Amino acid sequence: MEQKFKSSITLNLIKLIIWIIVSCLLWVIIFSIVSPEEAEKMVEPFPHAVFVCGVATALLVMFIINYNAANKERQNIKAEFSNIKVLNKRSTILLEKANKVADKYMTHERTTQVGVAKERKSPKVPFTKKIRSASQFENAIESYPDLKANESIMELLRQIRESENAISNAKIAYNDYVAKYNTMIHNFPFSLIRKLLKFEDETFYQEEEDIISDEELGI
């Protein structure tokens, strides 16, 4: 990361030098046009005006470019975070459906096992783990041929997988935008006034710890 940051600084310095050269040439043309006709050479309003105006113009141009780029990345971060929230909500709904399916088709087995256990005077109710992912749902229906043959159930499994992939891609995109944004706001010359414009570092997306619920623990 540090090497990447140094490379970014070097690249921006090269860009700044190029913009200074271009800006100086532009001001040479401007001063040449406004110079009196009787003057044998270009007249500058003050000593080294071409260089001073060229540097100022280059800094202004780079600032505007960096500002627009950083602002765009900041908006991308907000949009991607909103996408993650929407996708997480959809995933939660799909997993709730998966748990309802599992509960429905496993009730008979649990009841049968409890009946057998009572006859043996050793009642044991099988523990059913809450489904949290497509792989867990797939494992849950693996032993039920009728479920595997049900097109709606398999479509639900497909949608859960699709939702998980979409969330994963959205998180990667979010962190990419954060990395680009954080780099941009530290680029010169934008870094000189970024705090005045309230451009603060964004934090990378971190996975929330999936804590098992009290209901699952039976407490």
Summary of the structure (lengths in Angstrom):
residues: 219
radius of gyration: 31.7
end to end distance: 45.5
largest distance: 117.6
contacts: 538
relative contact order: 0.11
helix: 72%
strand: 0%
